[in-house]
C-alpha cells in the first residue's frame, strides 16, 4: 500500500503527535513506524495494549509501557541478510485503543549503527499489504540518511507552525529536499495551526510556499524535482494531544486535534488513491490490524 513519511525541520514540532493522531483515524489499515534518528518517545508516552490481544500483534503488558527492545531495534537485528515486508509484523506492538506501532530506537547513539537500514526499510514498508505506513521521521538535518527511506515513500509530509521562524526553516528544508528527491515522491506541507485563526494560518503558509513554485525544471540537472503543495492543517490542541496518551473516549473523539486529523487523513488517502500507479514492489500480506474504526 502507501508509505507516507512525516517530518519537520528545526524542533520537529508535533511530528509524533501528528503521526499518532492520523494513525488513530486513518480510514485504511495502518501502521505508525517511529523512524526518528534522535530517538523516539512512544515507549514513554503511550501505554501498551494487554498481551495476547486479537490481531496477532498485541502488546507486552496490561496497559503498561511498550517494550523498547521490540521494534526497530529488534527488526534491524534480523534484517542483516535482507528485509522482507512479512518480517515487520512480528516486531510491532499495539497501543491501548488498537493502533499498531513499530517502536523506534531510544537514543541517537543507536542510530549511528543503523544508517544502512533506511533504504531497505522504506522498500519493505512500501511493500506491505493491505497496510499503509505512517513513518515518523522526526527532525530532518542536512545529509540525513533518512533520505533513502523518503525516496521509497508515496508522499513526504513536512510539518510546520505558522510562525516566521518555522516557515523560514520550512522553506530551506523544502528547497533542499526538492533537490535531494529529484524524480521522487511529492512533498506536502501540513500546518499546525491555532484554531482561532486556522484557515488564515494555512492560507499564509500556502502563500509563502507558493513563491517558490512555478520555476521550470532544468533538464540538464536530471529528473524533475518533486512538486510541493500545502495539504491543510492540524489543530494545535494541547488538551487533545494530552488525551492521546490515555484510552480513546468521547472527549478525545470530539477534540479539535482528532476532528482536524480526520479531514487530513481523508484528504491524504484520496490523494494517494488518485496517484497513477508506479512500479510498486511486490506486496506481502501481514498481520497488522485495520484502524480508523473508532
C-alpha positions in Angstrom: 0.0 0.0 0.0 1.2 3.5 0.7 4.2 4.9 2.7 3.9 8.4 4.0 7.0 9.9 5.6 6.2 12.6 8.2 9.0 15.0 9.2 9.8 18.6 10.1 12.8 20.9 10.3 14.2 22.6 13.4 12.4 21.5 16.5 10.4 18.8 14.8 7.1 20.4 16.0 4.5 17.7 16.8 5.6 15.0 14.3 4.9 12.1 16.7 1.6 13.6 17.9 0.6 14.1 14.2 1.6 10.6 13.3 -0.4 9.0 16.2 -3.4 11.2 15.6 -3.6 10.4 11.9 -3.0 6.7 12.6 -5.8 6.7 15.1 -8.4 7.9 12.5 -6.8 6.5 9.3 -9.5 5.0 7.1 -7.4 2.1 5.9 -5.3 -0.5 7.7 -2.3 1.4 9.1 1.0 1.1 11.0 2.8 4.0 12.7 6.5 3.5 12.5 8.9 5.5 14.6 11.9 6.3 12.5 13.3 9.3 14.3 17.1 9.1 14.4 17.3 11.2 17.5 15.4 8.6 19.4 11.7 8.1 19.8 9.4 8.6 22.8 6.4 6.4 22.2 7.6 4.0 24.8 7.5 6.8 27.4 4.2 8.4 26.2 1.7 5.7 25.3 0.5 2.6 27.1 0.7 -0.9 25.5 -2.4 -3.0 24.9 -2.8 -6.2 27.0 -0.7 -9.1 25.9 -2.4 -11.7 23.7 -4.9 -9.2 22.2 -6.6 -10.2 19.0 -4.9 -9.4 15.6 -1.5 -11.0 16.1 0.4 -8.0 17.3 -0.7 -7.4 20.9 1.2 -5.5 23.5 3.6 -6.9 26.0 1.8 -5.7 29.1 -1.6 -4.7 30.6 -1.6 -1.1 29.8 2.0 -0.6 30.9 4.9 0.5 28.9 5.7 -0.6 25.4 8.7 -2.9 25.1 11.7 -0.7 23.9 13.6 -3.8 22.8 10.8 -4.9 20.4 10.6 -2.7 17.4 13.0 -1.1 15.0 16.0 -2.3 17.1 14.9 -5.9 17.0 13.9 -5.7 13.3 17.4 -4.3 12.4 19.0 -7.3 14.2 17.1 -9.7 12.0 17.5 -7.7 8.7 21.2 -8.0 8.1 20.7 -10.6 5.4 17.8 -8.9 3.9 14.5 -7.4 4.9 11.1 -8.6 3.7 7.7 -6.9 4.3 6.4 -10.0 6.1 9.2 -9.7 8.8 7.8 -6.4 10.1 4.6 -7.6 11.9 6.4 -9.7 14.5 8.3 -6.6 15.7 5.2 -4.4 16.0 3.2 -3.7 19.2 -0.3 -2.5 19.9 -1.3 0.6 21.8 -4.3 0.7 24.2 -7.0 1.8 21.7 -5.8 -0.6 19.0 -3.2 1.3 16.9 -0.3 -0.8 15.8 3.2 0.8 16.1 6.8 -0.1 15.3 8.7 1.4 18.2 11.8 3.3 17.3 15.3 3.5 18.9 15.6 5.2 22.2 18.7 7.3 21.7 20.7 8.8 18.9 23.8 6.6 19.5 21.8 3.5 18.4 21.1 5.3 15.0 24.8 5.5 14.2 25.0 1.8 13.6 21.7 1.7 11.5 22.4 4.0 8.6 22.3 1.1 6.2 18.7 0.2 7.3 16.6 3.1 6.0 16.6 2.3 2.3 15.7 -1.4 2.8 13.2 -0.4 5.5 11.5 2.1 3.1 11.2 -0.6 0.4 9.7 -3.1 3.0 7.2 -0.5 4.2 6.2 0.2 0.6 5.6 -3.5 0.1 3.2 -4.1 3.0 -0.3 -5.1 2.0 -3.0 -4.1 2.8 -1.3 -1.7 5.2 -0.4 2.0 4.9 2.7 3.1 6.9 3.0 6.5 8.6 6.7 6.9 9.2 7.6 9.4 11.9 11.0 10.7 10.7 11.2 13.4 13.3 13.6 16.3 12.6 15.5 16.3 9.3 19.0 17.6 9.2 21.4 18.1 6.3 22.6 14.9 4.7 20.2 12.7 6.8 20.3 9.0 5.8 16.5 9.0 6.1 16.5 10.5 2.6 16.9 6.8 1.5 13.6 5.9 3.2 11.9 9.0 1.9 12.8 8.1 -1.7 10.6 5.0 -1.3 7.6 7.0 0.0 4.5 7.8 -1.9 4.5 11.2 -0.2 6.7 13.2 2.1 4.7 15.4 4.5 6.5 18.2 6.3 5.0 19.8 9.4 5.4 23.4 10.3 3.8 26.0 12.6 2.6 29.3 11.1 5.4 31.4 12.6 8.0 33.4 10.8 11.0 31.3 12.1 9.3 27.9 11.5 8.2 28.8 7.9 11.7 30.2 7.2 13.2 26.8 8.2 10.5 25.0 6.2 11.4 26.9 3.0 15.0 26.0 3.4 14.1 22.3 4.0 11.8 22.2 1.1 14.5 23.7 -1.2 17.0 21.1 0.0 14.5 18.2 -0.3 13.3 19.0 -3.8 16.9 18.7 -4.9 17.7 15.5 -2.9 14.5 13.8 -4.0 14.6 14.6 -7.7 12.4 12.1 -9.5 11.0 11.1 -6.2 7.7 11.5 -4.3 5.7 14.7 -4.0 6.1 16.9 -0.9 3.2 18.0 1.1 3.1 20.6 3.9 0.9 20.3 6.9 0.4 23.4 9.1 0.0 23.0 12.8 -2.5 25.9 13.2 -4.0 27.8 16.0 -7.8 27.0 16.0 -8.5 30.8 16.5 -7.0 31.5 13.0 -6.9 28.1 11.4 -7.8 28.9 7.8 -5.8 32.1 7.9 -2.6 30.3 9.1 -2.9 27.6 6.4 -3.5 30.2 3.7 -0.5 32.3 4.8 1.9 29.3 4.7 0.4 28.4 1.3 1.1 31.9 0.1 4.7 31.8 1.3 5.4 28.3 -0.2 3.8 29.4 -3.5 6.6 32.0 -4.0 8.9 29.1 -4.8 6.6 27.4 -7.3 6.4 27.9 -11.0 10.1 27.6 -11.8 10.6 25.4 -14.9 12.9 22.5 -14.1 16.3 22.3 -15.8 16.5 19.1 -17.8 20.3 19.2 -17.6 20.0 18.6 -13.9 18.4 15.2 -14.3 14.9 14.1 -13.2 12.5 16.9 -12.2 12.2 17.9 -8.6 9.0 16.8 -6.8 6.0 19.0 -6.6 5.2 20.9 -3.3 1.7 21.6 -2.1 0.1 22.7 1.2 -2.2 19.9 2.3 -4.1 21.7 5.0 -3.8 21.9 8.8 -3.9 20.1 12.1 -5.3 22.0 15.0 -2.8 23.0 17.7 -4.7 21.4 20.6 -2.6 20.7 23.7 -5.6 19.1 25.6 -6.3 16.8 22.7 -2.7 15.8 22.4 -2.6 15.0 26.1 -5.7 12.8 25.7 -3.8 10.7 23.1 -1.7 9.3 25.9 -4.7 7.7 27.5 -7.6 5.5 26.3 -9.8 6.5 23.5 -13.0 8.1 24.6 -15.7 10.7 23.7 -13.6 13.7 24.8 -10.7 12.8 22.5 -13.0 11.8 19.7 -14.6 15.3 19.8 -11.2 17.2 20.2 -10.1 19.7 17.6 -7.0 17.6 17.0 -8.9 14.5 16.1 -11.5 16.3 14.1 -8.8 18.0 12.0 -6.8 14.8 11.7 -9.9 13.1 10.2 -10.0 15.7 7.5 -6.3 15.4 6.7 -6.4 11.6 6.7 -9.4 11.6 4.3 -7.6 14.1 2.0 -4.3 12.2 2.1 -5.9 8.8 1.3 -7.9 10.4 -1.6 -4.7 12.0 -3.0 -2.9 8.7 -2.7 -5.7 6.8 -4.4 -5.7 9.3 -7.3 -2.0 9.0 -8.0 -1.0 7.0 -11.1 0.3 3.5 -10.2 4.1 3.2 -10.3 6.4 0.3 -10.3 5.3 -0.8 -6.8 7.2 -3.6 -5.1 5.5 -7.0 -4.6 3.1 -6.7 -1.7 3.0 -9.3 1.0 0.0 -9.7 3.4 0.9 -9.2 7.0 -0.9 -9.4 10.3 -1.5 -5.8 11.1 -4.9 -4.8 12.1 -7.1 -2.3 10.2 -7.6 1.0 12.1 -9.9 4.0 11.8 -12.8 2.1 13.3 -13.5 4.2 16.4 
